[in-house]
């Protein structure tokens, strides 16, 4: 993770602390992931682009079933 752009020790220290806390923050509700909306299968991706163009997608993850 840190090798692709080179690491700086302060970046590494920050992320190591953050990644240890992340599961606890998710469990206690301190952080909440965006809600998901499943739009269908891969052929429905253009429909998702249209929703985004119209401004109908805000703070949601658009999901598509692949298998």
C-alpha positions in Angstrom: 0.0 0.0 0.0 2.8 2.5 0.8 5.2 1.4 -1.9 3.3 2.7 -4.9 4.0 6.4 -4.3 6.7 6.1 -1.7 5.9 6.5 2.0 6.5 9.2 4.4 6.8 8.1 8.0 4.1 10.5 9.2 1.7 9.2 6.6 2.3 5.6 7.6 1.9 6.4 11.3 -1.4 8.2 10.6 -2.9 5.4 8.6 -1.7 2.7 11.0 -3.5 4.5 13.8 -6.6 5.2 11.7 -6.9 1.6 10.4 -6.8 0.3 13.9 -9.7 2.6 15.0 -11.8 2.2 11.9 -13.6 -1.1 12.9 -14.5 0.3 16.3 -15.8 3.6 14.7 -18.0 1.6 12.3 -19.3 -0.7 15.1 -20.3 2.1 17.4 -21.9 4.2 14.7 -19.3 7.0 14.8 -18.8 6.5 11.0 -21.7 5.4 8.8 -21.0 4.2 5.2 -23.3 5.7 2.5 -26.5 3.7 1.8 -26.4 1.5 -1.2 -28.9 1.3 -4.1 -28.8 -1.7 -6.3 -29.8 -0.8 -9.9 -29.6 -4.2 -11.5 -27.0 -5.9 -13.7 -24.1 -4.6 -15.8 -26.4 -3.7 -18.6 -28.1 -1.2 -16.3 -24.9 0.9 -15.8 -26.1 3.6 -18.4 -29.3 4.0 -16.2 -27.0 4.9 -13.3 -25.1 7.4 -15.4 -28.4 9.0 -16.3 -29.5 9.3 -12.7 -26.2 11.0 -11.9 -26.5 13.4 -14.8 -30.0 14.4 -13.6 -28.7 14.9 -10.1 -30.8 12.1 -8.6 -27.8 10.4 -6.9 -26.6 12.0 -3.7 -24.7 10.3 -0.8 -25.5 6.8 -2.2 -23.5 4.1 -3.7 -24.9 2.7 -6.9 -24.4 -1.1 -7.0 -24.7 -3.6 -9.9 -24.9 -7.3 -9.7 -22.1 -8.9 -11.7 -22.5 -12.6 -11.0 
